[in-house]
Amino acid sequence: MSGKRVLLFTYFFPPLAGGGVHRVLSFARHLPEHGWSCTVVCAGEDDYWVRDASLLARVPEGTELIRVRGGSALSALLRMRGGSGGKRRGGAFAPLRRLAQWGMVPDSYVGWANRARAAVERRIAAGGIDVLLSTSPPESVHLAAARVAGRTHVPWVADFRDPWMGLTFFPAPTSWHRARHAAMERRVVGGADLVLTASRTHLETLGAESGARARRAAHLPNGFEPAAPGAPAGLPEAEADRFHVVFTGTLNLMEDAGTLLEAVHEVLARRPEARRRLRVELAGPYDLDYEDRALALGLKGIVRFLGERSHADSRALQRAADLLVLWKPHGEGFRTMVPGKLYEYLDAGRPLVALLPENDEAAALVTRAGGTVRTPGDRAALASELETRYMAWTQEGRRPDARPAWLGEYGRANLAGRLAVHLDEIARRT
């Protein structure tokens, strides 16, 4: 066992699921291969509405795991409701979101982060921690880590899976709130020994809105875990005579989920015969509002909301697709976001259509891999693309897989090696 140990401070860790889990899970999986043991301080097993118990099998046996249960406004609501099963009514969460924006700065996880900070400090006091790495969202984890680093003098890495300022899922309601967020970002970015960003665009614009200046910063992409050789596809043999359009991931606050539903409705209006063979599989937790919209458009039996799926099942569905679709939230603030599932899509090697701005970093990756980029929100363009792909399939059958040769550099084992180099340098300097 190596004498070097990093403490990973994160809210999201298996069995919690969603896009935020896989990056830090990959750190725990692969850093030991590069001489770094891992301690993880994270939330409880039921503290999020999206779960995937199968991910627990990927946590290495030697990982030291410290769970701090409860503490976020969302987890309190989940306890009262008895969980969600990966489905929720978006409107029911609107009051909670508004409350968080007004009264919980920087986010609704601040209570949990303060309690978890005490657990982190106790573990550091016990000895053997060489570097502290906090990862966001939620940003309150970084603020707690800043206090820990100031008290313990342990070297600190602040890892941003998404940007803080400029990301407008939950915009600051007043100028006072925005000023508070900016001051907090300056404290985190300026105080960390190293800042990591998941996109190159974020690295280039780091601190542009808050005035934050990092001592040292680096780009570390999200990457992917390569599919096992010969891994099966995820549809039964009876579905082989269907044209499958597949999206995997969380359907929440995503405008282009509606664009897809409307585009499918338009295709079926022009080609009614496609009702027999066109299927849209939306795999992952979702707001029930999208299901209502699909029913209103007459898409019952065509569009299928599969709900929560294990990560392995989602990867299998990606490989089974005749066409994968990708999007992200609209707005300039999301220009710095590269969806983690994009790398998995490319690993699947299936045809891909992405609704992304042309000057977007994610769009550049799609184009480099031979995929198609269309304008976000453009129902007519997406409908035309779907119809063209469907008609080609009826005449030529399923297209062969085409995995980009350059994708291996984004494998998570390789990226963990890059992270280990940074950790080694920080540990040596201190």
N, C-alpha and C positions, 0 to 999 in steps of 0.2 A: 504494500500500500504506500502510495506517495506521501511525502511529508507536506506537500503543498495542498491547501484546501481553500476553496472559494465558497462563500455563503451567498446563495441565490435568494434574493428577497423579492417575492412575487405574490400577487393575489392568485393568479390563475395557474393551477397545476393539476394533473390528473388526480381524481376522476372528473374534475371540471373539464369542460371541452370548449370548443370554439377556436377561432383563429389565433387568439392570444396564447394558447397553451403550447403549441408545437415548437416555437422558438426556444423557450426556456427548457422544455423537455429535451430538446436536442442537446442543449448545453449539458444537462445532467447525464445524458446517454453517452456523449462522445468526449467530453473533457477528460474523463479518467484515462482514455487512450493516449492522451497527451500529457499525463503526469499530474493532473489536477483532480483531487477528490471533491465531492460536492456535498454541501449541506443546503437544504431547501427549507425556507420559512414561507409558508403559504396559507391559504384559506382552508376552511373545513370542506369535507367531502360533499356537502349539500348546499354550499353557499353560492350557487349560481343556477340559473334556469336551464343551462345546457350542460349535460353530463355525458361521459363516455367511459364506462367502467373498464372497457377493454384496454384503455391506454395505460392502466396501472401495470400491466404486464411488461410495458416498455421501460418502466423505471428501474434502473440497475439495482441489484440487490444490495450493493454497498452504499447506496445513497442514504444519508442521514436526513430524515424527514421530520419537520416540526410544524404541526398544524395549529393555527390560531383560528378557532371557529367563531362564526358570527361576526357582528360588528358593522356590516354595511347596511344601509337602508334597504337595499334590494334583498339581501339575505333575510332580513327581518320579515319582509313581505312574503317571501317564499315560505318561511316557516309558518306564518299565519294561514297561508293558502294550501300548505301541504305539498309544495312543489308544482311544477308546470308540465313535465313530460315533453318539453321542447315545443310547446304551443302556447301562445298568449294572445290576448286582444290588445293591440297596440294602444288604443285609446285609454285603456284602463291604467297604463303606466304613465300617461301624460302628466297627471298631477304630481306624481313622484319625481318625474324629471324636472318639472318647474320648481318644485321645492328644493331639489338638489342644486339647481342653477342659482337660486337666490340665497339659500341658507347654508350650503355645504361647499366651502371653498377649500381646495380646488374641485372636489367631487364627492359623491355620496359614500365613498370608501374611506373617508378621512378618519372616522371612528375606528374602523378596523386597523388602519395603518398605525394609529397611535398605540393601540394595544399590541400589535405585532412588533412595533419598535422595541417594546420592553423585552419580548422574547428574543429578538435579534441581539440586544445588548447583553442579555444573560448568556447567550451562546458564545458571544465573543469573549466575555469575561471568563468563561470556562477554558479558553485557550485553543490554539491550533488553527485560527482563521487568519489567512494571509491576505485575502482580498474580499471586499464586499461588493456585490453586483446587484443593483436594483433595476427592475425592468417595468416599463409602463406601456399602456395604460394599466391601472389608474395612476395618475400623476402623484397622488398623495403618498404613494410608496416611495417616490424619490425624495419628497420632503422629509419623511421619516428617516430615510437613509442618510440624508444630509445631517440631521441631528446626531445620528449614530456615529457617523464619520468624525464629526466635530468633537464628540466626547471621547471616542476610543482611539482616534488617529489611525484607524485601519484604512489602507488605500481603498478608494471608492470608484467604481465604474457605474455610470448612469446609462442604461440601455433604453433607447426609445424605439419601440416597435412602430409607433405612430408619432407624428409631431404633437406638440402641446398647443402652442399658439397657432392660430390659423385653421386648425381642424374644427369644423363647424357642426359636428353632430349635436352638441349642446352649447350654443354660443353664450358668452357672458351677457347677462341681461342688462347691465348698466356699464357706464364708463368706469365707475368705481370698481366693479367686479373685474373688468378687463385690466385695470391697472394692478389689481392684486395678483391676477394670473401672471402678468408680465413680470412683476417683482419676484414671484415665486420661481418662474422659469429662469430668471437671471441668477437667482441663488443656486439653483440646481446645476445649471450649465456651467456657471462660473466656479462652483465649488468642487465639482467632481474632478478626480485625477484623469479620467478619460470619459468622453461621451461617445456612445455608439449610436448610429442611425441605421434603420433598415432600408432606407433608400438613398441613392446618391443625391437626388434632388433635395431631400431634407438636409443632408450634410452641407450642401452648397448654400442653403438658405437659413441655416441654423442661427437663431437669434435675430432674424431680420425684423420681426415685429416687436420683440421684447427688449432688444438691445443687449441680449446675453452674449457673452464672449467666453468660449471654451478655452481652457488651457491646452487641451489636446482632444482631437475628435477624429473618428474614423468611420468608414462605411462598412457595415457587416450585413449583407443581404439575408433575407429570411431563409431561402433555399428550400430543400425538400429531402425526404428520405426516399431513395430509389426503390421502386417496386421490386419485389423478389422475382428472380427469373421464373417465367412460367406462371406467374400469378394469374388466377382466373378472372374473367370479366364477371360483372355483377348482375346479369339478367338471365332469366330462365330460357331454356331452348325454345319454348313456345313463343318468345318475344323476338325471335330471330328475323321474322318477316315484317318487322316494324322499323320505321326510321325514328331513332331516338335522339332527341335533343335533351341535353343534361346540364343542369346547374347543381353544384354542390356547395354548401356553405349556409351561413345564417341569412335568412330573409327578414331583415329588420331595417327600416329606414333606408331602403334601396329603391329609388324611383324607377329604375329600369326593369325591375321585376314587373311593374305595370306595363312598361313598353313591350316586353316580351309577350305578355298575355294579349295585348291588343294586336301585336304583329301576327300571332298565331290565329287570332280571330279573323284577321284580314286574309291570310292565306287560305283558310277554310272557306271563306266567302267566295274566293275566286276558284278554288278547287275543292268542291264538296267531297269528291271521292277520296281525298286525303284523310278524311275522318277515320277510315278503316285502318290506316297504316302509320299515321303520324302520331307520335307520343312525346310528351314533354315531361321529364322526370325532374322534380325539384326536391333535392335530398338535403335535409337539414332542418333545424328548428326554424319556426316561422311565425309571423303574425297572422292570425286568423283572417284579418282584413283582406289579405291577398287571396285566400281561398274563396271568400265571398265574392270578390271581383271576378275570379275565374268562373264561378257559377253564373254570375250575372251576364257574362259574355257567352254563355252556352258551351263552355269548355269541359263540362263534366265528362270524365272518361278519357279525355284527350290530355289534359294537364293533370298530373298526379303529384300531390303533396305528400312526400314520403315521411316527413317528420325526422326525428332524431335517427341517425344511423351511426354505427361505429365508424371510426376513421378508416378501417380496412374495407368496410362495405362501400364507403364513399369513394375510395380509390378504385375499387372494382367497377363501380358505376361509371367513373371517368373513362376507364379502359373500354367499357362496353359501348360508349357513346358513338353515334354517327356524327354528331356535332356537339361540341362543348360551347357554352356561352359564358361570358365573363362581363362583369361591370363593377363599378364602385360608385359611391355617392357623388352627386353633381357638385360643382363649385370649385373655384380657384383654390380654396383651402385644402382640397383633397389631391392637388396636383402632386404632392410629395408622397402619396400613398401608393405602394406597390402591393396589391393583394397577395397574401402568402399562397393562396391556392393556385395562382398563376404558374408557379414552378411545378406544382403537381400536375396541372393540366398539360404542361409541356412534356413532362415525364411520361404521361399517358400516350403521347404521340398521336392523338386524335385531332381531326380538323377543329379549328377554333375560330369563333367570331367574338370579338370584344367590342363593347360599347365604351369607347374611351376617347378623350381628346387627342388629336393627332400629335401634339407636342408633348405628350405625357411620357414619363419614363417607362411605365408599364406598357404603353402602346408600342414603344420602341422595341421592347423585348418580344411582344407578340409578332411584330413585323419581321424582326430578325429570325424568328422561328418559322416564318412562312404562314402565319395566321392572317386573319382579315380584321381590320379595324373599321368600325362604323361610328358615326357621331352619336353620342349619348342622347337618348330621348327621341331619336328619329325613327318613329314607328314604321314609316313607309320603307326606309332603307333596310331595316331589319327584316320586314316582311318579304321584301324582294330577295334578300340573301337567303332566308329560310326556304322560299319557294324554289330558288335556283338549286340549292343543295338537295332539297327533296327530289326534284325532278331528275337531277343527275344520279341520285341513288336508285330511283326506279329503273333507270336505263342501264346503269353500270354496276350497281351493287355497292357494297361497302368498300370505302377507300382503305388502302393499306396504312399501317401505322407509319409515322414519320417523326421520330424523336430527334431533336437537334443534337448534332455531334458535340457542340460546345457546352451542353447543359451540365456535364459532369462537374464543372468548376463550382456549381451551386449546390452540390451535395452537402448535406449537413455535417458529415464527418470531416470534410475538407474545411468547412467554415468554422467548425469547432477548433481545428488546428490553428486557424488564423486568430481566433479569440485567445487560444492558449499562449500564442506569441505575445499578445498584448498583456496578458496577465503576468507572464514571466518578466516582462520589462518593468511593469509597475512594481512587482514584488522586489526586483533587484534595486530599483531606485530608492525604495524605502527601507 
